[in-house]
Every structure is written in structure tokens, then in C-alpha cells.
Amino acid sequence: MNRASRLLAAAGVALAGIAAPAAFAPAAAQAIPNTDPGKFVDAIADRGFGALKGNRQAARGQFRALLAQHFAVDAIGDRLIQQWRPKISQAQYAAYKAAFPNFIIGTYADRLYDYSGADLKVVRVQNQGNGAAVLSTVTRPGARPVNVIWSLTKVGNAYKVNNLTVGGVNLAMSQAADFNSYAQRNGFDALVEFMKKRG
């Protein structure tokens, strides 16, 4: 996919903030506050960057659980194939949905470790109806600060991440463009097989 390296670099900055394995935190500290957007992002980042110093396999396993808990995975997955949804069968859609979480993990998880020494600071929170945009800055030794915008949506009484814009790169839009390009060239079934292999 022609934007893969750019996506990997961008996602690595932001997704490091959710890779916090519960095994690395005391039981009393495991709950992440998810009713205040700024505190939600700040807590995810604090635990995530610290946890990246631990065992990779354990972090990868917990990353899967945290992705499901704190990201609007179904909504994100649907948005990425919005133009394909009317054209595919229910079986194709089910196969895509099954492959999507592991694709995200397989594509981005290993990249997180480039940011194990990073720090994230929440700069501003902008409420947006049933959601919020949290502007943050990620810094790491020897590198320029990177602006990260966390787009949050409220599910029930809790916030979940539904998109990330990292250094001006809108991850959902970029990934959707890559999916569309791949499916146009090779077919939707081939896209799902590609996702399975990456996962």
C-alpha cells in the first residue's frame, strides 16, 4: 500500500498511548477514567508509554484488549470501507470485520516501540456535541514535537477514540484511501486476505 510507511510512523506516535498492559500496573491503578476527555487521553498515554518498556509479547496481547475497550473499533472499521459496504455481501463484510482488529495490531503494534521514551502532554480539549477533540503534543529525545489530535466519541457515558490525526495525517482518511486503492486493484476478497496476512 503506497502510504504504508507514513501511516506506520504516524500511528506509532499515537497508538503508543494505548499499549499499556494491565500486568505492568497495580490493580488499583488499572481503571482508566473515560468520562473526562482530557483525563482519558492523559491516563492512556501515561500508562502506555511506561508499559512499552516491558515484554513485547505481553504488550501485544494487552494492546488487543485495550483496543477493543477504548477505541470505537466497529465504527472505525465501517468508516474505512464506507464506499464498499453497499457492494459487498454479508459474508464478505463479516470476514472483513473479523480481520480488522488483528490487522490494526499487526500493522502498528511493533512500531510502538520506537516511542518507548516519549511523553504526551494534553494541550487543549474542545467539546464537540457528543464527542470531543483532544489536542496533545508528543515529545521524545532527539526528535521534534508532534501534534496529535484525538477525536473522541461518547458511547453511553464513556469516551472512545474514533480517529487520530498525527502531524497533520488523518489516519482514518489515509487508511480508507489505501483500502479503497487495494480493493479497486485486486478486489475486496483480496483486501481481506491481505489484512489476515498482516494480522
C-alpha positions in Angstrom: 0.0 0.0 0.0 1.5 3.3 -1.1 1.1 5.2 2.1 2.0 2.4 4.5 5.3 3.8 5.8 3.7 7.2 6.5 0.8 5.6 8.3 3.1 3.4 10.4 5.1 6.4 11.5 2.1 8.5 12.3 0.2 5.7 14.1 3.2 4.7 16.1 3.2 8.1 17.8 -0.4 8.0 18.9 -1.1 4.3 19.4 1.7 4.0 21.8 -0.6 5.7 24.2 -3.0 2.7 24.4 -0.5 -0.1 24.6 -0.5 -0.3 28.4 -0.7 -3.9 29.6 -2.6 -4.3 32.9 0.3 -6.6 34.0 2.6 -3.6 34.3 0.2 -1.5 36.6 -1.0 -2.2 40.1 -4.6 -3.4 40.2 -5.9 -0.3 41.9 -4.4 1.8 39.0 -5.8 -0.2 36.1 -9.1 1.7 35.6 -8.8 4.5 33.0 -11.0 7.5 33.6 -13.2 7.7 30.5 -15.8 10.3 31.3 -13.4 13.4 31.0 -11.8 13.6 27.6 -8.6 15.3 28.7 -8.0 12.9 31.6 -8.9 9.9 29.4 -6.2 10.7 26.9 -3.7 11.7 29.6 -4.2 8.4 31.5 -3.9 6.3 28.4 -0.7 8.0 27.5 0.9 7.8 31.0 0.3 4.1 31.2 1.1 3.3 27.6 4.5 4.9 27.3 5.6 3.3 30.6 4.3 -0.1 29.6 6.3 -0.1 26.3 9.4 -0.7 28.4 8.1 -4.2 29.3 7.8 -7.5 27.4 6.7 -7.1 23.8 4.6 -10.2 23.7 2.7 -9.3 26.8 2.2 -5.7 25.5 0.9 -7.0 22.2 -1.7 -9.2 23.9 -2.9 -6.4 26.1 -2.9 -4.0 23.2 -5.6 -6.1 21.6 -7.8 -5.9 24.8 -7.3 -2.1 25.2 -8.0 -1.5 21.5 -11.4 -3.2 22.0 -12.1 -1.3 25.2 -11.0 2.2 24.4 -11.4 2.5 20.6 -14.6 2.6 18.6 -13.3 -0.4 16.5 -16.6 -1.2 14.8 -17.3 2.4 13.8 -13.7 2.9 12.6 -13.8 -0.3 10.5 -17.1 0.6 8.9 -15.9 4.1 8.0 -12.8 2.7 6.2 -14.9 0.7 3.8 -17.9 3.1 3.6 -18.0 3.2 -0.2 -17.6 -0.6 -0.4 -20.3 -1.5 2.1 -23.3 -1.4 -0.4 -21.3 -3.6 -2.9 -20.2 -6.5 -0.7 -22.1 -9.5 0.6 -22.8 -10.0 4.3 -20.3 -12.8 4.3 -17.6 -10.5 2.9 -18.5 -7.9 5.5 -18.3 -10.4 8.3 -14.9 -11.6 7.1 -13.6 -8.0 7.0 -14.9 -7.2 10.5 -13.2 -10.4 11.8 -9.9 -9.5 10.2 -9.9 -5.8 11.1 -8.7 -5.8 14.8 -5.8 -8.1 14.1 -4.8 -6.1 11.1 -4.6 -2.9 13.2 -2.4 -4.8 15.8 -0.2 -6.4 13.2 0.3 -3.2 11.2 1.0 -0.9 14.1 2.0 -2.7 17.3 5.7 -3.2 16.6 6.1 0.4 15.6 5.1 1.5 19.1 8.5 0.6 20.5 10.1 3.5 18.6 8.3 5.7 21.0 9.0 4.0 24.3 10.8 7.1 25.6 8.2 9.5 24.5 5.9 11.8 26.6 2.5 13.1 25.8 1.0 16.3 27.1 -2.6 17.3 26.7 -2.7 20.9 25.4 -6.4 21.7 24.9 -9.8 20.0 24.9 -12.6 21.1 22.6 -16.1 19.7 23.2 -17.9 18.7 20.1 -21.5 17.7 20.7 -21.5 14.0 21.6 -17.7 13.9 21.4 -14.5 15.9 21.9 -11.2 16.7 20.2 -8.2 16.5 22.4 -5.1 18.3 21.1 -1.9 16.8 22.5 1.9 17.1 21.9 4.2 14.1 21.8 7.9 14.6 22.5 10.8 12.2 22.6 14.5 12.7 23.0 16.2 13.9 19.8 13.0 14.5 17.8 10.7 17.4 17.1 7.4 17.5 19.0 4.5 16.0 17.1 0.9 17.3 17.4 -1.7 14.6 17.9 -5.4 15.2 17.8 -7.5 12.5 19.4 -11.1 12.5 18.1 -13.4 11.1 20.7 -17.0 9.9 20.6 -19.2 9.2 23.6 -20.6 5.7 23.8 -23.0 5.6 26.7 -21.3 7.6 29.4 -17.8 6.8 28.3 -15.5 8.3 25.7 -13.8 6.2 23.0 -11.3 7.1 20.3 -12.7 7.2 16.8 -9.9 8.8 14.9 -6.4 10.2 15.3 -4.7 13.0 13.4 -0.9 12.8 13.8 1.3 15.5 12.5 -1.4 16.5 10.1 -2.0 13.0 8.9 -5.7 11.9 9.4 -5.2 8.2 10.0 -8.8 7.1 9.1 -8.8 9.0 5.8 -5.4 7.7 4.9 -6.2 4.1 5.7 -9.5 4.3 3.9 -7.7 5.6 0.8 -5.3 2.7 1.0 -8.1 0.1 1.5 -10.0 1.6 -1.4 -7.0 1.6 -3.7 -6.1 -2.0 -2.9 -9.7 -3.3 -3.3 -10.1 -1.5 -6.6 -6.9 -3.1 -8.0 -7.4 -6.6 -6.5 -10.9 -7.0 -5.3 -12.5 -6.8 -1.9 -11.8 -10.5 -1.1 -8.1 -9.9 -1.8 -8.1 -7.0 0.6 -9.5 -9.2 3.4 -6.8 -11.8 2.7 -4.2 -9.1 2.8 -5.5 -8.0 6.2 -5.4 -11.5 7.5 -1.8 -12.0 6.5 -0.8 -8.7 8.1 -2.6 -9.6 11.3 
